[in-house]
Amino acid sequence: MFDWGVPYASLVATILCFSGVALFCGCGHVALTGTVTILESHFSRVTSDHAMLTDVIQLMQYVIYGIASFFFLYGIILLAEGFYTTSAVKELHSEFKTTICGRCISGMFVFLTYILGVAWLGVFGFSAVPVFLFYNMWSTCATMRSPMANMTNIDSICVDVRQYGIIPWNATPGKACGSTLSDICNTNEFYLSYHLYIVACAGAGATVIALIHFLMILSANWAYLKDASQMHAYQDIKMKEERELQDITSRSKECLNSYT
């Protein structure tokens, strides 16, 4: 029976990874739905103008389902690998043996986690884009409510989402100005989507931190397994030499006894 050690570092990284992915996937899914509602209600009332955008958002929502399922499984696998490595190091001086296959699997996890970490850096940057767009709308609405806005024509203050490439230039109306823009900022869809995008971006950042944490843990675990393998190889050679020395000593004694 092995005295299984608890990999606290892997456990913390797993919890952080699950939390970040859950925030990103859950909040991102709802925020995308709210974005479609805002566009259809205020910026693109013709279905054909935003049909491609709607398809892209639906595809992104399906991708979110896949990301959530994959990282749930991957986090459990990395946690199990942490238990395995902790036990391997803890049983370094016992009969527990680390195999070449085990070290190869640890190395594969290091490489895969590195690739996922780079990919999630891109996801984190991409998730900041809707936060920036919604912040521009919110700041524009805040500007209209400021005292300085009384000095200008409020209807001349507009937000045109067509300039961001979200919808085509021939979309109707494509932009919102004055009181219409202020009403959009006061809707539940805008308020909820804006804050959900912020939380989703924070979740993506937490996932990046978790993957970096996993990468450090996996690299250390691979080094531990390598040291454990070298230690066992050294012990095997040492035991073999000791047996050979004992055999030589015993044969020498037998030869000496036969001459006497």
C-alpha positions as CSV (number, residue, x, y, z in Angstrom):
1,M,0.0,0.0,0.0
2,F,1.3,3.5,-0.9
3,D,1.0,6.4,1.4
4,W,-0.4,8.8,-1.1
5,G,0.7,12.4,-0.6
6,V,-1.5,15.3,-1.2
7,P,-0.2,17.6,-4.0
8,Y,-1.4,20.9,-2.5
9,A,0.1,23.0,-5.3
10,S,-1.7,21.0,-7.9
11,L,-4.9,21.2,-5.9
12,V,-4.7,25.0,-5.7
13,A,-4.0,25.3,-9.4
14,T,-6.9,22.9,-10.2
15,I,-9.3,25.0,-8.2
16,L,-8.1,28.2,-9.8
17,C,-8.3,26.7,-13.2
18,F,-11.9,25.4,-12.7
19,S,-13.0,28.7,-11.3
20,G,-11.5,30.7,-14.1
21,V,-12.9,28.5,-16.8
22,A,-16.3,28.5,-15.2
23,L,-16.4,32.3,-15.0
24,F,-15.2,32.7,-18.6
25,C,-17.6,30.1,-20.1
26,G,-20.7,30.9,-18.0
27,C,-20.4,34.7,-18.1
28,G,-19.2,34.7,-21.7
29,H,-22.1,32.6,-22.8
30,V,-24.7,34.9,-21.2
31,A,-22.9,38.0,-22.3
32,L,-22.9,36.9,-26.0
33,T,-26.6,36.3,-25.8
34,G,-27.2,39.8,-24.4
35,T,-25.0,41.3,-27.1
36,V,-27.1,39.8,-29.9
37,T,-30.2,41.2,-28.2
38,I,-28.7,44.7,-28.1
39,L,-27.6,44.6,-31.7
40,E,-31.0,43.3,-32.9
41,S,-33.0,45.8,-30.9
42,H,-31.0,49.0,-31.5
43,F,-28.3,48.7,-34.2
44,S,-29.3,46.2,-36.8
45,R,-33.0,45.6,-37.2
46,V,-32.7,43.8,-40.5
47,T,-32.0,40.1,-39.9
48,S,-29.9,39.6,-43.0
49,D,-27.4,42.4,-41.9
50,H,-26.4,40.6,-38.7
51,A,-27.0,37.0,-39.8
52,M,-23.3,36.2,-40.1
53,L,-22.6,37.7,-36.7
54,T,-25.4,35.7,-35.1
55,D,-23.9,32.5,-36.6
56,V,-20.4,33.4,-35.3
57,I,-21.8,34.0,-31.8
58,Q,-23.6,30.7,-31.8
59,L,-20.5,29.0,-32.9
60,M,-18.5,30.7,-30.1
61,Q,-21.1,29.5,-27.6
62,Y,-20.7,25.9,-28.8
63,V,-16.9,26.4,-28.5
64,I,-17.5,27.5,-24.9
65,Y,-19.3,24.2,-24.2
66,G,-16.3,22.3,-25.5
67,I,-13.8,24.4,-23.6
68,A,-15.6,23.8,-20.3
69,S,-15.8,20.0,-20.9
70,F,-12.2,19.8,-22.0
71,F,-10.7,21.7,-19.1
72,F,-12.8,19.9,-16.5
73,L,-11.3,16.6,-17.7
74,Y,-7.8,18.1,-18.2
75,G,-7.8,19.6,-14.7
76,I,-8.7,16.2,-13.2
77,I,-5.9,14.5,-15.2
78,L,-3.3,17.1,-14.0
79,L,-4.4,16.7,-10.5
80,A,-4.1,12.9,-10.8
81,E,-0.6,13.4,-12.2
82,G,0.2,15.5,-9.2
83,F,-0.9,12.7,-6.9
84,Y,1.3,10.2,-8.8
85,T,4.4,12.4,-8.8
86,T,4.0,13.3,-5.1
87,S,3.7,9.6,-4.3
88,A,6.7,8.8,-6.5
89,V,8.9,11.3,-4.7
90,K,7.6,10.3,-1.3
91,E,8.4,6.7,-1.9
92,L,11.8,7.5,-3.4
93,H,13.6,5.1,-1.1
94,S,11.1,2.3,-1.2
95,E,10.2,-0.2,-3.9
96,F,8.2,2.3,-5.9
97,K,9.7,2.6,-9.3
98,T,9.3,5.4,-11.8
99,T,9.2,4.2,-15.4
100,I,10.3,5.8,-18.6
101,C,6.6,5.9,-19.7
102,G,5.7,7.9,-16.6
103,R,8.5,10.5,-17.3
104,C,7.4,10.7,-20.9
105,I,3.8,11.4,-19.9
106,S,4.9,14.1,-17.5
107,G,7.0,15.7,-20.3
108,M,4.0,15.5,-22.6
109,F,1.8,17.3,-20.0
110,V,4.5,20.1,-19.8
111,F,4.4,20.6,-23.5
112,L,0.6,20.5,-23.8
113,T,0.1,22.9,-20.8
114,Y,2.6,25.3,-22.4
115,I,0.6,25.3,-25.6
116,L,-2.7,25.8,-23.8
117,G,-1.1,28.6,-21.8
118,V,-0.1,30.5,-24.9
119,A,-3.6,29.9,-26.4
120,W,-5.3,31.2,-23.3
121,L,-3.1,34.4,-23.5
122,G,-4.8,34.9,-26.8
123,V,-8.2,34.2,-25.3
124,F,-7.5,36.7,-22.5
125,G,-6.6,39.4,-25.1
126,F,-9.7,38.6,-27.2
127,S,-12.0,38.7,-24.2
128,A,-10.8,42.2,-23.5
129,V,-12.1,43.5,-26.8
130,P,-15.9,43.4,-25.9
131,V,-15.0,45.0,-22.5
132,F,-13.3,47.9,-24.4
133,L,-16.3,48.3,-26.8
134,F,-18.9,48.3,-24.0
135,Y,-16.7,50.7,-21.9
136,N,-16.7,53.1,-24.8
137,M,-20.5,53.1,-24.9
138,W,-20.7,53.4,-21.2
139,S,-18.2,56.3,-21.1
140,T,-20.1,58.1,-23.9
141,C,-23.4,57.8,-22.0
142,A,-21.6,59.1,-18.9
143,T,-20.3,62.1,-20.9
144,M,-23.9,62.9,-22.0
145,R,-24.9,63.0,-18.3
146,S,-22.1,65.3,-17.3
147,P,-22.5,69.1,-16.9
148,M,-20.3,69.7,-20.0
149,A,-22.8,68.0,-22.2
150,N,-25.3,70.9,-21.7
151,M,-23.0,73.1,-23.7
152,T,-23.3,70.9,-26.8
153,N,-26.1,69.2,-28.8
154,I,-26.6,65.8,-27.1
155,D,-28.0,64.4,-30.4
156,S,-24.6,64.9,-32.0
157,I,-23.0,62.4,-29.5
158,C,-23.2,59.0,-31.1
159,V,-21.8,55.5,-31.0
160,D,-21.5,53.8,-34.4
161,V,-20.8,50.1,-34.0
162,R,-20.2,49.7,-37.7
163,Q,-16.8,51.2,-37.4
164,Y,-15.7,48.2,-35.3
165,G,-16.6,45.7,-38.1
166,I,-19.3,44.0,-36.0
167,I,-22.1,44.7,-38.5
168,P,-21.8,45.9,-42.2
169,W,-21.8,49.5,-43.2
170,N,-25.2,49.2,-44.8
171,A,-26.8,48.0,-41.5
172,T,-29.8,50.1,-40.3
173,P,-29.6,52.2,-38.2
174,G,-26.0,51.2,-37.4
175,K,-25.5,53.9,-34.7
176,A,-27.3,55.3,-31.7
177,C,-27.2,59.0,-30.7
178,G,-28.4,61.2,-27.9
179,S,-31.3,60.0,-25.8
180,T,-31.5,56.8,-27.7
181,L,-27.9,55.9,-26.7
182,S,-28.6,56.9,-23.2
183,D,-31.6,54.6,-23.1
184,I,-29.5,51.7,-24.4
185,C,-27.0,52.2,-21.6
186,N,-29.8,52.0,-19.1
187,T,-31.2,48.7,-20.3
188,N,-30.7,45.5,-18.4
189,E,-29.1,43.8,-21.4
190,F,-26.3,46.4,-21.6
191,Y,-25.7,46.6,-17.9
192,L,-25.6,42.8,-17.5
193,S,-23.6,42.1,-20.6
194,Y,-21.0,44.8,-19.8
195,H,-20.3,43.4,-16.3
196,L,-20.4,39.8,-17.5
197,Y,-17.8,40.5,-20.1
198,I,-15.6,42.0,-17.3
199,V,-16.0,38.9,-15.2
200,A,-15.4,36.6,-18.2
201,C,-12.2,38.5,-18.9
202,A,-11.1,38.1,-15.3
203,G,-11.9,34.4,-15.5
204,A,-9.7,34.1,-18.6
205,G,-6.9,35.9,-16.7
206,A,-7.3,33.5,-13.8
207,T,-7.1,30.5,-16.2
208,V,-3.8,31.9,-17.6
209,I,-2.4,32.2,-14.1
210,A,-3.6,28.6,-13.3
211,L,-1.9,27.2,-16.4
212,I,1.3,29.0,-15.6
213,H,1.1,27.5,-12.1
214,F,0.5,24.1,-13.6
215,L,3.4,24.6,-15.9
216,M,5.8,25.3,-13.0
217,I,4.4,22.3,-11.1
218,L,4.7,19.9,-14.0
219,S,8.3,21.1,-14.8
220,A,9.2,20.5,-11.1
221,N,7.5,17.1,-11.1
222,W,9.3,16.0,-14.2
223,A,12.6,17.0,-12.6
224,Y,11.7,15.0,-9.5
225,L,10.8,11.9,-11.5
226,K,14.1,12.2,-13.4
227,D,16.0,12.5,-10.1
228,A,14.1,9.6,-8.6
229,S,14.9,7.4,-11.7
230,Q,18.6,8.3,-11.5
231,M,18.5,7.5,-7.7
232,H,17.0,4.1,-8.3
233,A,19.5,3.4,-11.1
234,Y,22.3,4.3,-8.8
235,Q,20.9,2.1,-6.0
236,D,20.5,-0.8,-8.4
237,I,24.1,-0.5,-9.6
238,K,25.3,-0.2,-6.0
239,M,23.4,-3.3,-4.9
240,K,24.8,-5.2,-7.9
241,E,28.3,-4.2,-7.1
242,E,27.9,-5.1,-3.5
243,R,26.6,-8.6,-4.4
244,E,29.5,-9.1,-6.8
245,L,31.9,-8.0,-4.1
246,Q,30.3,-10.5,-1.7
247,D,30.6,-13.3,-4.2
248,I,34.2,-12.5,-4.9
249,T,34.9,-12.4,-1.1
250,S,33.1,-15.7,-0.5
251,R,35.0,-17.4,-3.4
252,S,38.3,-16.1,-2.1
253,K,37.6,-17.5,1.3
254,E,36.6,-20.9,-0.2
255,C,39.8,-21.0,-2.2
256,L,41.9,-20.1,0.9
257,N,40.2,-22.7,3.0
258,S,40.8,-25.4,0.3
259,Y,44.6,-24.6,0.2
260,T,44.8,-24.8,4.0
